[in-house]
Amino acid sequence: MSAEQPPSSNGPRRRRWLSNIRRLFGATPTDRSQVVEYLRNAGKKGLLDAEDLAMLEGVLEVSAAHVREIMIPRSQMVVVERDAEAHDILPIIIESGHSRFPVMGDDRDEVAGVLMAKDLLRYFAGDGRGVFDIREYMRAAVFIPESKRLKNLLKEFRSSHNHMAIVVDEYGAVAGLLTIEDVLEQIVGDIDDEHDIEEDIFIQRDSANQFTVHALTRIDDFNEYFGSKFSDEDYGTVGGLILSEMGKLPGRDETVTVDGYAFKVTRAGRRRIDTLQVTVSGKDVPGALEEQ
């Protein structure tokens, strides 16, 4: 006979939640789609604002989704090599803006560990001239199957204090990676950092000849700002232009030069480009001159 399990605190909370739903709408939902419908009705009645509604729907999505649906694919992972020197790794850290990096061994399926940017600072805090052995700085990697549910992964992230996991497929090959930020963004939306552009600013000047451009910037607006002459007959946005030129959905840090404008993808999701870094050389930019 198995030992009696201690009572769970989830039961009373779940009953209270269902009781509140029943009080608001007069019925208890029987499946996930009905819960979403009730929540949206609550939004229409003013009981939930748009942000609350989006977050609650995000919670429901996370409870049903799997790692493979939101992971960063292997082709877009920013990694460092196990045999790399510290001075070779530093530019990768600065350019990407990430805080954690898989350390790759002899091939792309051998993840030897994880290097945190702050740990590398310990080396440079000295004179930075001693023998550098990345094994002294990297931490153990956490591996998870791509079939794992996001809600279970989030619990593990919280209990273990790990913020990144390497995703492997059924054959043990590296399929991608996932961070706690990726999971939380499914609930609260994009978590912007200092590398992101304001949502209502489509073109932002970063330096004399470098700009951050939202992929949804209209071609005619881009032309007006930069004095360029891109056609908008086949695509209406800068993101569409880049997709057309590359012939695929590019990953972060991929670049293409079109008519003298260097476009570098700085943020991209699984289905679209979000932001681009545009470098202009040897040309006056009308929009930038007006800002001065």
N, C-alpha and C positions, 0 to 999 in steps of 0.2 A: 504494500500500500504506500503510495507516494505521500511525502510530507505535505501538509496543508500550506498553500501559498498565502503570504501575507496579503491583506486587503489592499487593493490599488486605489489611489486617490483619483485616478482618471474617471472612474465610474460616476461619482457624485458630480464632478465637473461637467461630464458629458450630459448627464441628466438635466442639470441646470441650464446648459446651453440649449438643449432640445426644448426645454420648457419655455425658454425665452422665445424661440422660434415659433412654437405653438401659440404663445400668447399674442405674438405680432401678426401671424398669418392664419391662425385657426387650424393648422394641420402640422403634422410631423413629416419632414421630407423622408422619402424612402430610398433615394439614390443621390449621387453627387450632382447630377444635372438639376434636380429639384432644389438642392441647396443653393446652387448658383442662381437659379431663377428667383428664389426667395430673396437672396441678397440684392439682386438687381432691382427687385420690386421695392426693397427697403430704400435703395438709392433714389428711386423715383418718388418715393413718399417723403424724402428729405431726412430719413432716419440715419442714413450713412452718406458722407460726402464722397466725392469721386476718388480721393486718395485712399480712404478707408476701404471702399469697395474693391479697388484695384489690389490692395494688399491682401484682403481676405481671399480674393480669387487666386492670387499668387500662392497663398498657403495651400489652397486646395490642389493647385497644379503640382506643387512640390510633393504633396502627399501621394500623388499618383505617378509622378515622372521617374525616369531612370537616368542614371549617370550618362549613358550614351547620348541622350537627347540634348544635353547642354555642355558636354565636355569640350575643351579646346583640342581640336584634332592634332595628331602627331605632327602633321606638316606645318602647323602654326606654332609649335612649341619653341620657346626661346631657351636654349640650353647652353651649358658650358662643357668643355671637354675635360676629362679627368687629368690629362697630361698638360693642360694649358698653364701658362705662367700667369701670375697675378696681374701683370701689366697688360696681358692680352684679354683678361676677363673684365677688367675695369671698364673699357669702352662699351662692352655688351650691357653691363649693368646700367651705365649712364644713359645709353641710347634707348633701352627698352623701358626704363622706369619701373621695372618689376623689383620685388623684394626677395623673391625665392626662385632658384634656378635648378632644374634637374642636372645632375652631373653624369655625363654619359661616359661609358667605358669603351670597349673595343668596337661595339656596334650600337645601332640605334635601339636595340632591344635590351641593352644592358644599362640599367640606371643604377649607378654605384651609390648614389646618395643625393642629398639636396644641399645646395650652398645658399646661405642667407647673405644678402648684401651687407648687413650690419656686421656679420662675422668676418667678412673680408676686410672691414675697416680696422680690425685688430692688427692685421698685418701691416697696413699702411700707417697705423698709429705709431708704429716704430719708425725705423729709418727706411723700411720697405726695400732693404737691400739684401736681407738674409735669404737663405734657401727657402723657397716656398713649396710646401707640400699640401695640396688641397685636402688630403685625407685628414689633416689635423683640424680642418675647419668645417668640413661638410657633416651634415646630420643624416640619420637614417631616413630612407625614403619609405613612404607608406603606399602600399599597392592595394587597389580595389578592382573588382570586376566591373565591366561596363554595364552589367545587368543590375547593379545595386540600386536600390531605391534612394532617391535624394533625401527623403525624410530620415532614413536610417543613417546615411552619411553625415547629415547635419548633426545628429546626436553624437556620432563618433568624433566629429570635429570639436564639439563642445566639451566632451569628456576627456579627450586626449590632448587638447590644445594644439593639435596639428592644424595648419591652415592650407595645406596642399596635399593632394594625393595623386599618384600615378595610376592611370587607368590601363588595364590590360584586357585583352580579348580572351576568348575561350581557349586559345592555344598558348596563352602566356606572353604574347607579343604586346609591345607597348602600343596602345591605341590613342592615347592622349593624356591630358591631365585636367584636374579640376581643383579649384580653390574654394575656400569658404565664401569669398566674395561672389563667385559665380553663382553659388546656391542662394545666397541672400538676395542677389539681384533678381532672382525669380519671384521673390516675395515683395520687395520694396522698390523694384525698378533699378535702373542703372545707378551705380554708386560712382559719382564723378570724382576724379582726382585732379591734381594740378596739371595733368596733361590733357584734360578734356576741355572742349570749347563750350561756352554758355549756349544753351539750347536756342535762345532767341538771337544769337549773333552768328551769322553764317560765314563771315569772313573776318578773321582777326589777324592783325599784323603782329608778328613775333620779333622780327628784326628788320634790318634794312631791305633784305631781299627774300625773306622767308615769312610764310603766312600759314595759318591754320584755317582750313576751309571745310565746312560741313558738306558731306556728300550730297545732301538734298538741295544745295545751292542751285538755283535755276541757271541754265547756261547763259541766258541773256543778262542776268545779274552779274555773273562771273565776267562776261565780256565787258560790261560797263565798268566794272571795278578795275580790271587788269588791262583794258584796252585790247583784248584779244578778239579773235574772229572765228570762234568755234561755231559750227552749225548746230542748230537745235532741231533739225528735221527728223533725225533718227532717235534722239534721246533728249529729254528735257532737263536733266540734272547733270552735275559734274560727276556724280557717282555712275550714272549711265554711260558717260563718256569713257570713264576708266574701265568699266566692265567691257565695253565694246573694244577698247584698245588691247586689253589683256586677254580677251576671249575666255575668261573664267572669273570666278569669285576669288579675288586675291586675299591672301592672309596679311597679317600685320608685318610691316617693314618691307613689303614688296613694292617695287618702284617701276615707273614707266615715264618716259619723256615724250611729250607731244608738243610739236611746234615750239620747241624751246622752253616749255614749262615742265619742270621735273615734279612729278606727283609721287608721293610716298604715302602708303596706307599707314596711318597711325592707330586706327581703331577699326575693327571689323567684327561683325558677328557671324553666325552660321549662315545667314541668308542675305546679308547686305553689308556694304561699306558704310561706316559711320563718319569718320573724319580723315582728312588728308593733310599732309604737309606739302605746300607748294613752294618751290624755290624758283625764283626768277632771276636770271643773270643777263646783264647788259641791256635791260629794258626799263623804261620809266613806267611806273604803275600809277595811272591817273587817280584811282581811289585812294592810294596810300599818300599821294602828294596832297590831296585835299584834307587828309587827317592832320597834316603837319601844321 
